[in-house]
Amino acid sequence: MKKKILRIGIAVLLCLLIGFLSSIATQTSISTWYVGLQKPSFTPPNWLFAPVWTILYIMMGIAAGIVWSKGFYHKWVKTALYHFGFQLLLNAAWSIFFFGLRDPLIALVDILALFILLLFTIKWFKVVNSTAAYLLIPYLIWVAFATALNFAIWQLN
């Protein structure tokens, strides 16, 4: 039980760290470039993004920790965590593409790949532990929304 809690804690911290590091790319662009973009009517207020992502990163970390606690030696666990790691990399890259490079088109390609990879991640998490898979559903919904938002911003600008 202690090992499971430790792995969940490490995974949560890792996800929060990735989120924090990718947010560095957004800091200067939000108040300069992003505010000047044409945005669709369904764009949430800027203050909403940080708390939503924090909650999602915590849920992602819990999910990954649950899967990891099943034993990394198992091929299904490895497959699930490899998918998770790659989607987390695409997640971080999106901030760099959208805010760092200020390129909504490259960011759109990235987030589409992220969405697809996240579907596979959920599938593999479900093979290992259904609770872990269900913890990723809010993230999937948010990524779908973010994809629509990214697409609309690309179209409008």
N, C-alpha and C positions, 0 to 999 in steps of 0.2 A: 504494500500500500504506500509506503514512504517513497519507494522508487517511482511509482505511478505519479504521485503528487509532485515529486521533483521534476520528472519529465514534462509534466503539464506546465509547471512553473517556468522551466527553461524555454519551452516552446512559446509560451505567452510572451516572455521577455524578448525572445528572438523576433516574433512578429511585431511587437511594439517598436523594437529597435529599427527594423526594416521600414516601418511606417514613419518613424521619426526621421530617419535618414532620407527617405524619399520626399518628405515634406520640406526638406531644406531647399530642394529645387523649386518649390512653389512659392517660397517666401517673398522673393523680390518681384515675381511676376504677378502675384494677385493684386497688389495695389497699383501696379503700373499697366501691364499689358492686358490682364484678364478683365479688369473693370471697363476697358474700352471696347471689348468685343460685343458684337450683337449676340444676344442670347435668347433662347426660346422662353415662352411664358411659363413653362414648367420648371425653370431653373430655381433651385432652392436658394435661400439666403446663404451668404458665405459663412456665417457663424455656424451653420448646421454641419458642415463637412467634418470638422475636427472631432466633435463628439461621436458622430456616426462611425467614422473610421476607427476611432479608439475602441468602441464597442465591438466592431467587426474584427479588428485585430485580436482582441481578447478572445472572442469566440473561435477565431481561426486557430489561435494558439492552443486553446483547450482541446479543440478537435484533433489537431496534430499531436498533442501530448497523449491523448487517449490512444490514438493509433500507434504511436511510438511505444507506449507502455505494453503493447502486445508482443514486443520483441522484434528488434530490427533484423534478426537472423531469418525471419520468415519472409519468403519471397513476396507474398501479398502485401505485407507491411512495407517492405522496401519499395515495391511498385507504387503503392499509395503515397509514400513520403517523397519519392522522386517526382511524382506528378505535383504534389503540394509545393515542393521546392521550386519547380519550374514555373508554376503559376505565380508564386510569390515573387520570383524574379521579374516576370512580366508585369506584375502589379507595380513594383518599384520603378520599372522602366517607363511605365505610362507617365508618371509624374515628370520624369526627365524629358520625355518626348513632348508632352503637352505644355508644361510650364517652363522647363529648362530650355528646350529648343524652340518653343513656341510654335509647334507644328501639329495642328489638330489632325491632319491626315495621317501622319506616321503614328500618332497616338491612337487614332481610330483603328488602324491595322493591328496595333499592339493589343488594344482592349478586346477586339474581336477574337484574336488568338487566346487571350486570357480567358474569355468567356467559354470558349470551346474546351480549353485545358481544364478549366474549373469543373465543367460537366464530367470530364473523365476522372478528375480528382474525387468528386463526390461519389462517382460509381465505385472507385477503388476503396474509398473510405467505408462505403456501405458493405463491401465484402469483408472488411476487417471488423468494423463496429458501426452499427446503424446510427447510434447516438452521435458519433463523430460526423457522420455524413449529414445528419439533420442540422447540426450546428453550423454547417456551411451554407444552408439554404438562404438565410438572410443576406449573406455575402453575395450569393448568386443573383438574388433579386436586385441588390444595390448595383452590382456590376452591369446587369441588364439595363437598369435605369441610367447608369453612367454612360453606357454605350449609346443609348438614345440621345442623351444630352451632348455627348461628344460629336455624334453624327450631325445633330442640329446646329451646333456651333460651327462645325466645318462647313456646312451648307450655307449658313448665314454670313460667313466671313470669307 
